[in-house]
Amino acid sequence: MEPALDPQAKKTVLRHVSYGLYAVTAAHDGDRGVFTANWLTQVSFEPPLLAVSVERDSSTLPLIRASGVFAVCPLAAGQRDLAGSLGRPRAKAGDKYETLGLHVHASASGAPVLADTLGFVACRVTGEMEAGDSVLLLGEVVEAAVFHDGDPLTMREAGFRHAG
């Protein structure tokens, strides 16, 4: 007998899972992309591995696949508006680097990194897996830098909520 799934209980409990908010960036062949991610976690210490969920229709996903690299820039507490703006689809927002006036540092890995964040880790893609309406990317951390001290922005602070 299959267990019955209570939709309200599922929604409530999944909203209790804590999430940070991150800018994920990539570039390839002169094009660059950036989006807000919150489904991200470290999955290994040795080697250092991160997993990030990327929507299948993200305009940044093809850049990540082509370059084999992405960067994760933790947003700082108080950067709610930036997180919201980065979450808009490129088709509606245009080149978010230009329209938002994002300050970018070049990284040795080739991924653009946002200077006004807490820092970054650059990851080399080591695998991917289909995950419903998203793709789960596994990346090995190959580069890192700290830009600013501070607390990270969380979903709770930002007031963003997933349906669960």
N, C-alpha and C positions, 0 to 999 in steps of 0.2 A: 504494500500500500504506500503510495506517494504521500509525503507530508503536505499539508495544505499551507500555502504561503499567504500570510496575512499581509496585504500590500501596505497598510498603514504602519504595522510593526516594522516591516522591512525598511520603509522610508525613514522612520524615526531612528532606528538603530544605525543605519548607514550614515545618517547625518551626524552621528556621534563619532564617527571615524574622523580623526583630525587631519587636516591638510594644510600645507603651506602653499604659497603662490609664487610661481617662478616664471621668468621670461625664458623661453627656449628659442634659440637662434640657430640659423644655418645659412650657408651661402654656397653657391656653385655657379661657375661660368658667368660671373658678373651680376647674378641675381641673388637677392638675400631675402630671408623671411624671418618672422618673429611671431610668437603667439604666447598666450598665457596658459600655463599648465598647472594643474594641481594634483593630478594622479601621477606622483613621482615618488620613488623610494630607493634607498640604498639596499642592495640585495646581497652584497658580498664585501668583505674587508680585503681579502687577498685572492685575486686582484680586486681593486676597488671597482665595483660595478653598480650602475644605476639602471633602473627600469623606469620608462616614461611612457604614458599612454598618449597617442596622437590620433586625432580624428582622421578617418580615412580621406575625407575631402579637404584636409588642411593643405593650403598652398605651400607650406613649408616642408611637408613630408617628402615630396619629390626631390627637394634640395638636399635633405638629409640622406636620402637613398643614393643620390648621385655623388655627393661628396664623401659619404661614409662618416661624417662628423656632425655633432651638434654640441651646443654649449647650453649650460643651465646657469642662469643668473638669478639667485634668490632676491626677491623684491623685499624692500625694507618696510617695516611698520610705517603706516602713513602713505604708502604708495597705492592706495586703493584705486584712484582715478587712472593711474597708469595701467594697473592690472586690467581694469575694465576696457580701456582703449586697446590694449594689446590683444584682448580676447575677441575683438571684432574681426570678421572675415576680411581677407585682403580684397575680395571682390567689392566690398562696401567701403572699406577704409583706405584703399589705395596702398601706396608705399608707406607703411607705418613709420619707417625710419625718417622719412622726409616730413610727413604730415605732423608727426609728434615731436620733431626736432631732437631725435634720440642721439646722444653722444656715444660714439662707438670707439672701442679700442680694438686694434687688430690682435689676434691671438696667433701663436705659432702654429696652432692646429688648422688655421684658416677660417674658423668660425668667428663671426663678428660677436663682440661681447658688449653689453650695455654698461657704460661707465658709471651711471647713476644708480647702480644696484649695490648690494652688499659685496659682490665679488662674482666669481664664476668657476665652474669646472667645465672643461671641454672633454667630450667623450667620443671615442672611436666606436662606431657601431659594431657589435659582435654577433648580433642576432635580432630577429624579429618574429613576431607571432601574431596572427589574426586574433582579434579580441572583440567580437561583436561589431559595434559601429566604429571601432578604433583599431589601431595597430600598436602592439606593445613592443617598444624598442629596448634592447639591452645594449648598454654602452659601457666601455671600460674608460675610467677617468685617466686621461693622459696629460692634463695640464690643469693648473689651478692658480688663482690669485684672489687676494682679499683687497677690496677697494675702500670699504667703509665699515666701521664698527656700528652695531645696532641690532635691534631685534627684527626677526623676519616677519613679513606680513602673513597672516593666516586667513583662512576662509572665514573663520568666526569674526575676526576683527573687521574684515572687509564687508561682512554682511551678505556674502554670496552663499547661495544654497543650491545644492543639486537635489533633484527629485528623489534620488536613491533608487 
